Amino acid sequence: MKTYSMTTAAAAKDKKWILIDADGVVLGRLASIVALRLKGKHKPGFTPHVDCGDNVVIINAEKVRLTGRKDTDKVFHYHTGFPGGVKERTPRQTLAGKRPQNLVIRAVERMMKKDSPLARRQMGNLKVYAGASHPHAAQNPQTLDVAAMNPKNKRSV
């Protein structure tokens, strides 16, 4: 029996569009499920060196939840590029800011393979929107209910 290795053409033909509503879903659990879908590990023909994952659309990214006190105690550092330009930001500040979808994008990005051209291509298949509207209705995305997969996936306020 030979080992099946998916080609790039076969992978492009097999791509699906998935819609995920992040309202009340725990961020880390959401990110791990999305990373799995972007890589294509849920498919029987998974090939590690081919972009065989699906296109994922996440809506309501501003309503994502964090467990414990991570929203205030966790601190992300970044640099502006100027001398003395080290800044810090908590997840609560990010969700209240101009681009709350960046919190979800960074969480998924950290679950992908590091410093890889393939991972960058797979991250291009991720579309995240802060509100409930998205411009991908023409692709007829299938809804994936992450909150119903496991009771721990959804948290109320």
C-alpha positions as CSV (number, residue, x, y, z in Angstrom):
1,M,0.0,0.0,0.0
2,K,1.4,3.4,-1.0
3,T,1.2,6.5,1.2
4,Y,-1.1,9.2,-0.2
5,S,0.4,12.6,-0.7
6,M,-1.9,15.4,-1.7
7,T,-0.9,17.6,-4.6
8,T,-1.4,21.4,-4.6
9,A,-4.0,21.2,-7.4
10,A,-6.0,18.6,-5.4
11,A,-5.8,20.7,-2.3
12,A,-7.0,23.8,-4.0
13,K,-10.0,21.9,-5.4
14,D,-10.9,20.5,-1.9
15,K,-10.9,23.9,-0.1
16,K,-14.1,24.8,1.8
17,W,-15.3,28.0,3.5
18,I,-16.1,27.8,7.2
19,L,-18.0,30.5,9.2
20,I,-17.4,30.6,13.0
21,D,-19.2,32.9,15.4
22,A,-16.9,33.9,18.2
23,D,-19.6,35.4,20.4
24,G,-18.8,34.1,24.0
25,V,-16.3,31.5,22.9
26,V,-13.0,31.1,24.9
27,L,-10.1,32.6,22.9
28,G,-7.6,29.8,23.2
29,R,-10.0,27.0,22.4
30,L,-11.2,29.0,19.4
31,A,-7.7,29.5,18.2
32,S,-6.7,25.9,18.4
33,I,-9.8,24.7,16.4
34,V,-9.1,27.4,13.8
35,A,-5.4,26.5,13.5
36,L,-6.4,22.9,13.0
37,R,-8.8,23.9,10.2
38,L,-6.3,26.2,8.5
39,K,-3.6,23.5,8.5
40,G,-6.0,20.8,7.2
41,K,-5.3,18.3,9.9
42,H,-9.0,17.5,10.1
43,K,-9.0,16.0,6.6
44,P,-8.1,12.3,5.8
45,G,-5.7,13.4,3.0
46,F,-3.6,15.8,5.2
47,T,-0.2,16.4,3.8
48,P,2.2,18.4,6.0
49,H,4.0,20.3,3.2
50,V,0.8,21.3,1.2
51,D,-1.7,24.1,2.0
52,C,-4.7,21.7,2.2
53,G,-6.6,23.6,4.9
54,D,-9.9,25.4,4.6
55,N,-10.7,29.1,4.4
56,V,-12.0,30.3,7.8
57,V,-14.2,33.4,8.4
58,I,-14.6,34.5,12.1
59,I,-17.3,37.0,13.0
60,N,-18.0,38.8,16.3
61,A,-14.3,38.8,17.3
62,E,-14.9,41.6,19.7
63,K,-17.1,39.4,21.8
64,V,-14.5,36.7,22.4
65,R,-13.9,35.7,26.1
66,L,-10.8,35.0,28.2
67,T,-10.9,32.8,31.2
68,G,-9.6,33.8,34.7
69,R,-8.0,37.2,35.0
70,K,-6.2,37.0,31.6
71,D,-8.0,40.1,30.3
72,T,-6.3,42.3,32.8
73,D,-3.2,40.4,34.1
74,K,-1.8,39.2,30.7
75,V,0.3,41.9,29.0
76,F,1.5,42.0,25.4
77,H,4.6,44.1,24.6
78,Y,5.3,45.7,21.2
79,H,7.8,48.3,19.9
80,T,7.0,51.4,17.9
81,G,10.4,51.4,16.2
82,F,11.5,54.6,17.9
83,P,13.9,54.9,20.8
84,G,12.2,54.1,24.1
85,G,9.1,53.0,22.1
86,V,8.3,49.8,24.1
87,K,4.6,49.8,24.7
88,E,2.3,47.3,26.5
89,R,-1.3,46.4,26.1
90,T,-3.7,44.0,27.8
91,P,-6.3,41.9,26.0
92,R,-9.0,44.1,27.5
93,Q,-7.5,47.2,26.0
94,T,-7.1,45.4,22.6
95,L,-10.8,44.4,22.6
96,A,-11.9,47.9,23.5
97,G,-9.6,49.5,20.9
98,K,-9.9,50.1,17.1
99,R,-9.0,46.6,15.9
100,P,-10.3,44.0,18.4
101,Q,-9.9,41.3,15.7
102,N,-6.1,41.5,16.1
103,L,-6.4,39.6,19.4
104,V,-7.9,36.6,17.6
105,I,-5.5,36.8,14.7
106,R,-2.5,36.8,17.0
107,A,-3.8,33.9,19.0
108,V,-4.3,31.8,15.9
109,E,-0.9,32.9,14.5
110,R,0.8,31.7,17.6
111,M,-0.7,28.2,17.1
112,M,0.7,27.9,13.6
113,K,4.2,26.8,12.6
114,K,6.7,29.4,13.4
115,D,8.6,31.4,10.6
116,S,7.3,29.3,7.7
117,P,6.2,30.3,4.2
118,L,3.5,27.7,4.4
119,A,2.2,29.0,7.7
120,R,2.1,32.6,6.2
121,R,0.1,31.2,3.2
122,Q,-2.3,29.4,5.5
123,M,-2.8,32.5,7.6
124,G,-3.9,34.2,4.4
125,N,-6.9,31.9,4.5
126,L,-8.1,33.4,7.8
127,K,-10.6,36.3,7.7
128,V,-11.5,37.9,11.0
129,Y,-14.2,40.6,11.5
130,A,-15.1,42.5,14.7
131,G,-18.8,42.7,13.9
132,A,-21.4,40.2,12.7
133,S,-21.2,41.2,9.0
134,H,-18.7,39.9,6.5
135,P,-18.3,40.2,2.7
136,H,-17.9,36.4,2.1
137,A,-21.6,35.4,1.7
138,A,-21.0,34.6,-2.0
139,Q,-18.7,31.7,-1.0
140,N,-21.6,30.0,0.9
141,P,-19.6,29.3,4.1
142,Q,-20.6,26.3,6.2
143,T,-21.3,27.3,9.8
144,L,-19.1,25.6,12.4
145,D,-20.6,25.9,15.9
146,V,-17.5,25.9,18.2
147,A,-19.6,26.7,21.2
148,A,-21.6,23.5,20.9
149,M,-18.5,21.2,20.4
150,N,-17.7,21.2,24.1
151,P,-19.4,22.9,27.1
152,K,-16.1,24.5,28.1
153,N,-15.8,26.3,24.8
154,K,-18.4,29.0,25.7
155,R,-18.3,31.3,28.7
156,S,-21.0,33.7,29.7
157,V,-20.2,37.1,31.3
